[in-house]
Amino acid sequence: MDEDLKESLKKTIKNTEFKATETLLRWRYKKKGKKIFDNQNFEQQSRVITDQAHQIIIRRGKNIWNEVKKIYEKGNKKKEQ
């Protein structure tokens, strides 16, 4: 895949994630009856939440992958015996 296309897709996906987070955050504020503060501050909070979600996914993804590898290795050891 062309690097420019790859970067363009990454930006599009990241922007979509951000907009989805912003929409959910606005919905939650309205549901709780809270006043939505200024737009710039709200956008910053949405970006922070999106970045935190990425970090959680990265950490958990690695843990899950390590567990899958352990199970696979245990299965191979049983077959060898």
Secondary structure, DSSP 8 states (H G I E B T S, - for coil): --HHHHHHHHHHHHHHHHHHHHHHHHHHHHHTT-----HHHHHHHHHHHHHHHHHHHHHHHHHHHHHHHHHHHHHHHHHH-
